Amino acid sequence: MRPNGFVIAIDGPSGAGKSTLARLLSQRLGYMQIDTGAMYRSAALLISRMGIDLSRLDAVSDFCNTLDIRFQMNGNEKRVLANGEDVTDHIRTPEVSLLTSKVSALAPVREALMASQREMGRVGGVVLEGRDIGTVVFPDADVKFFLTATPQERGRRRFEELRAKGEQVSLEDTVADVVKRDEQDSKRDLAPLRQAEDAIPVDSTTKTIEEVLDMMEASVKSKMEQRGRES
């Protein structure tokens, strides 16, 4: 057992509800949530703004050496700070989502952010979500979940989220973006999206957030009880 508790990994494709469930599960357990998706989105946003050519890995690497991403609580809301700038409201657009898939496949980006994630989580008491947490970042995570839903359902959720923010998007295009992101994430050479062999599969297509959350919490507490009996 790590000093502060378990490392819990939640992996899965875009729009499966990983961030929401990681936040709620961390609150129930009294753990810290490390939003790895927000970290990669922040890197993608800043790289885009700076006009860095993704084919120039030396330039990408130099940028990553200056990248500082932190999470800050504002009441009950978590804000994302990238090099001192609050980028929370800028990293969830469809354009940033697609760019993130490309940026996160670059070795200098992954190495830099993975080092940060491992440092944040090394003492335990954390919930991390992403696409390779249980396979690459923390292959020794205490509990692993692989969360998914059909592309149509994930696209619908994303569509409603974007519309609620006032963005003009179509359901058809949003679903198409989800399918494209899945293909990019699954076929990339570096740390592709895949389910860890020891992960607990969770299909949220027809389940409410509460139903999935209850199941995940029960799985974690069962593992804690088992670990306690073994110690």
Buried (B, 14 or more C-beta within 10 A) or exposed (E): EBEBBBBBBBBBBBBBBBBBBBBBBBEBBEBBBBBBBBBBBBBBBBBBEEEBEBEEBEBBBEBBEEBEBBBEEEEEEBBBBBEEEEBBEBBBBBEBBBBBBBBBBBBBBBEBBBEBBBEBBEEBBBBBBBBBBBBBBBEEBBBBBBBBBBBEBBBBBBBEBBBEEEEEBEBEEBBEBBBBBBEBBEEBEEBBBBBBEEBBEBBBEEBEEEEBBEBBBEBBEEBBEEEEEEE
